[in-house]
Amino acid sequence: MKKVFDSNSNKPEKRLPRISSAPLFGHSNTFDYKRDAKYLSKILQQCNTTNTIDLRSILQFLSLYTCKQRMVLVHGIEYEYKYNLIDMVLQQPESPLRSCTSAMLIEPIELYVRNFHDLLTLKQTDKSNIDISKKLVEILLALSNDDTKVFKATYTNLFKISVEKYIESVEDEKSILSQLLIELLAGQRLEVPDQSVSTAKLIAQKLYESGEGKPGIDYDTFINIFTRDPFSQLSAIFDIYEDKYGRPIQEAIEREFQGKIEAECFQDMIEYTRSPGVYYAKILRQTLDKSPIDYITLTRIIIGHEYKDLSEIKLEYSKIYDETLDETIANRVDTEEIKSLFLMIITTGQHVTSSNCRSIHVDHQIHNSSTGQGTSPTASQLRKNFSHDALDKLSHVFKIRRPH
């Protein structure tokens, strides 16, 4: 029988005194799978004892590891100690801490898949919600053709239904949004850069003739071009359209498209095409401006894009808003563990110093039994060092033992 745990995320926070004379959590700065998995198991044993999931401590612990290292630990802790950490966390009531902790336990593609499924489920009861529709498109825009294959396989594995079928069950299969999402998932975009001026002119004319140039919109043509042409080519097409017809294509879409949801989704695709960094920077600002903060979207972009294009997003954010992303996070995020994690990711650990390294919230006995005493880690040492080849081998072993 599975053990049911209560979350401590709403309980008053307790911490051991700060220890600046030893590495964070008593670890050395090298990733040692056996030692670190054992240490994590002790945190979970403490959860068994108290019948609570200490999300704060788990999140603090995971923040020291790269994505590959976390995956090794998550699969290893299940194989060697029989703890399904993902399920344990997901059983907890929804909260920013749960969302952030669960995101650290899975690979980015799975994070996108779970968010996508949750949004579709919400859309079943709120079909006119523009924000949900825009988020569905946002998740799929950043996927390469290979990513879409993994996305669809992961979705089917997790939810036992194809993502296309679930989209059609939520949205009318003939709706513009449904067709757009399914075409984005088809993974048919040309990924070889193609900036033929003559071709771009022909396609710009085709878009005009499918929209402004005649009564009614040929949505199939718009969907086909927006989901299959290379982004570099699309950018050239949009420039030519504006030069030739005297207005940005966004204005034509806003005027000619019948539905506000469809118009805003296509306009978002244009903004992404122009600059993915600007597109995501604006989304981050919108999530931080909300009250309460949209932690699910914030987590998806910061953790999901950490190893992809977060550097570009940060740069564009500072250009648009005259403050850095880490400054905004520091001022607006009020959950200390989430703030610390986001700042560590955004600044690649530079905000962490020996004076603000906190001890993990666990029993003194667990803390004292950990190995490795030494000097405080520098910012660049916080993420554990380990051979990439070794990590790949360990990850492969555990994925064979526990299919993803």
N, C-alpha and C positions, 0 to 999 in steps of 0.2 A: 504494500500500500504506500502510495506517495505521501510524503510528509508535507503537510500544509503549513506554510509559514506566514506570519503576519509581517507586514512591512513596518520598518521603524522610521520611514521617511517623514512622518508627521510628528515624531516624538522629539522632545528637547534634545539638542545635540550635546554629546559628551565626548570629551577628548582627553587622552593622556597628555601630560606636559610635553611641550615641544622639545625635541632632541636634535640639537644641531651638531653634535659631535660624532654622529654616525650617519651612514647613508640612509636615505628614506626607507622606512619599513625594516631597517636592519639588514638590508641586502647589500651585497657588493654591486658594482656597476656592470657586471657581465651577466648576460642572460644564461641561467643554468636551469634548463627545463625541469629536471627532477626536483631540485631544491625549491624552485618557485611554485611548481604545482603542489608540492607538499605544503608550502606556506599557505597557498590559497585554500587547500583542503582544511587547514586549521581554522581559517576564517569561517568556513562553512560548517565545521564541527561546532564552532561557537554558536552558529545559527541554529543548529540542531538542539543545542542545550537550552537556548532561550526561546525557541519556537518563533524566531523573527528572522527576516532577511535584512542584514545590515547593508542596505544599498549604498550608504555613504562610504563605508569601508571598502566595499567591492569596487566602487567607482574610483576611489583614491588609488587602490592597488593596480587596477587595470591601466590607469593613466600613465604608468611608467613604461608601457610596452608599445611597440609598433603593432600594426594590424596583424602581420604574419605571426609575431610572437603571441599575441592574444589568441589567435586561432589555434595555435599549438597548445596553449594552456587550456582553452575551453574543451577541445577534443580530448586532451590528455586527462583532464580532471574527471571526465565522464568515463573514460576507459579504465583508468587505474583506481579511481575512488568512487565511481558510480554516482557522481553528482551531475545531473543534467542542469547545468547552471542557467542555460537559456530558458528552459521551462520554469525553473524556480523563480526567475526574475519576472517573466511574463505573467505568472500567476498573481503577482502583486497588483493592487489597485493602480489605475492609471495615475501617473504623476510625472512631473518633469524629471525627477530622479530616475524613475523607472524607464522612461523613454531614452534618457541619456545612457544609462547603464546597459540596457538591452542593445543599443546601437554599438556599444564597444565590444559586444560578444559575438558579432556576426560580421561577415564581409560586406563591403559597400553595396554590392549587387543585391544581396539578401535584404539589406536595409531598405533599398529602393522598392523591392518586391513587397515587403511587409507594409510599407507606407502606402504603396499603390493600392494594395488590397483593402486596407483600412479606409482609404479615401473612396474607393468604389462602394464599399459597404455603407458609408455615410451618404453617398449620393443616392442610394436607393430610396431614402426617405427625404431627400432634399435635392431633387433633380434640377431645380433652377439656381442652385448655388454656383455663382460664377467662380468664386475662390477655389472651390474643390476642383472644378474643371481645369482651371489654370494650373493647379498643382499637379494634376494628372499629366498634363502636357509637359510641364517643367521636368518631371522625373524622367520622361522618355527622351527628351531632347538631347541629353548628354550621352546617351548610349550609342556606342559604335555598332556596326552590324554584328560583330562577334558578341558584344555585350547583350544584344537583344536575344540571341540564341540562349545565352546563359540565363538571362532574365526569365524567359518563357519556361525553360526547363526547371528552374528553381521554383517558379510560381506553381507549376503543375505538381512538383514534388511536395511542396508545403501544403497546398490547398486542394489537391486531388481533382482539379478542374483546370482546363486551359484558360489562360487569361483572356483570350479572345471570346470564349463562350461566356465568361463572367461579365465582360464588358457588354455583350449583347443582351444578357439577362437584366442588366441594370439600365442600360440605355437602349432605346429602340435601335435595332441593328441598322436601320436605314438613316438614323440621325447623322448629321454632319460630324458631331463630336465622336460618335462611335466609329465612323469610317476613318476619321483622322487618327484616332488612337490605334486602331488595328493596322493602318498603313505604316505608322511609325514603328509598330512592333514587327512589321514584316522584315525589317532590316534590309531594305533594297536600295538604300541611298548609295550613290556613287561616291566612293571615298578617295578616288584619285583626283587630285586638284585639276580642275578644268575651267579655264577662264577665257574661252573663245569669245571674242567680242561679237562676232557674227552670230554665233549660237545664242548668246545672251540677248541680242537684239530681237531675234525671232521669238524667243520665249517671252520676253517682255511684251511683245505685240500679242502673243497668244493669251497672256494674262489679261491684257486690256480688252481683247475681243471676248474673253470669257466673263468679263465683269462689266466695266463701264461702257464697253463698245456695243452692247445690245441689251434688250430687256431681259431681266432674269440673270441669275448667276450660274455659271457652269462650275459647280462645286467640285466635281470630279477632277476637272483640270487643275484647279487650285491645289487640291489635296495631292494629286500626282506630282506636281512640280515641287511643292513644299516638302514632300517626304522623300523624294528620290534624287533631286539635283544636289550636287555637292554644295556645301555652305559657301565656299568661295565663289562658285558660279552664281548662287542665289544673290549674293551681295552685289555682284556686277549687274545682275538682272534688275535689282531694285534701283540701282543708280541710273541705269538706262531708262527705266520706266519713268522716273521723276524728270529726267532731262527731256524726254520725248513728249510726255503728256502734261507736264507743267505742275504736277502735284505728287507728293510722296504716295507710295502704294498704300501706306497705312490709312491715309484719308479716303482713298477709293474703297478700301475694305470697310471702313466705318460707315461710309455712306451707302454702299451697295449691299452689304451682307444683311440678311433679314434678322438674324438672331444676335443679341449682344454677347452671348457666351461664345459663339463661333467667331465673331469679330475680334474679341479680346484674345482668344487663343491664337488666332493667326497673327495678330499684332505682336503678341509675345514671341512668336517664332521669328518674326522679322527682327525684333530687338536682339534675340539670341544670335541670329545670323550676323548682325552688325558687330556685336561684341559680347561673347559669353560672359566675360568678366563684369561688364556693366550690368548685364541682365541679372546675374546672381547677386551683385552688390546691392542693387535696388530691392531685390527680394529680401535680403538680409535686413536691410533698413526697415522694410515694411513689417517684418516679423518682430523686430525690436521695438517698433513704434506701437505695436498692439498692446492692449491692456486686457487680460494678461498677455505676456509675451507668448508668441507661437513657438514653443520649445521644440515641437516635433519637426517643423520645417527648419528651424535654426540648427538643430542637431543633424538633420539629414544633410544640410549643405556643408557645415563645418567638418563633421566627421566623415561624411561620404565623399567630400572633395579634397580631403587632406593631402592625398598623394597624387591628385590629378591636376587641378588648376586653382587651388586655394591661394597661391601666391599672386596670381593675376587678379583674382577677385579682391584680395586685400588692397592691391595697388589701385584698382579702379574705385574702390570704396573711399579711399583717402582722397582721391581726386574730386569725387562728387560731393563729399560731405565735410571736407575741411577738418576732419579728425580721423584718426586711424581706427580700424575695426576693433583692435584690442582696447582702445580707450572707451569706445561705446560699450563693449562687453563689460568692462570693469565698472562702468557707471550704472549700468541698467540691470545686469543679471544679479539677482539677490541670493541665489542658492550658492553657498561658498564652494562646494565641491564641483558644481557645474561650471561656475565662473573660472575656477583654477584650471580645470581640464581644458576649457575653450581657450584660455589664455596661453596655456602650454602649447596647444596645437597651433594657434595663430602666430605665436612668437617663436615657435620651434624651441620652446623651453627657456627662452631668455628671461622671462619674467620671474622664474623660480630661482631663489638664492638660498644660501644656507640659513638665512634669518627667517625665511617663511616656509621652509620645509616642515610639514606637519607630520606628527606620528600617527600611525593608523589607529583607528578606534577599535581596538580589540583588547582582550584580556591581557594583563601583565605577563602571565605565564607564557602565552603565545608569543608575545613580543620578545621576551627574554630568551626563548628557545630558538629564535632565528639566528642564523649564522652570519658571520662577517662583520667585524667592527672596523672602523677606519674613519677617514676624513669625509666631510660632506661632499656630495657630488656637485660638480659644476653643472651649469645649465645644459651644456652639450653632452654631458654624460648621463642625463636622467633616463633617456630611453636606453634599454639594455642593448649591449653589443653582442652580436651573434652572427656566425657565418650564414649568408643567404642560402648557400647550397645546403647546409645542414637544416635550416628552417624549412626549405622546400621538401627535403626528404621526410622530415618529421610530419609536416602537414599532409604529405601524400599518404604516409602510413596511416594516420588517424582518419583520413577521409575514406580510405579503403575499409577500415574497421567500422566506421560509422558513416554511411552514405549521407552526403549533404542534402 
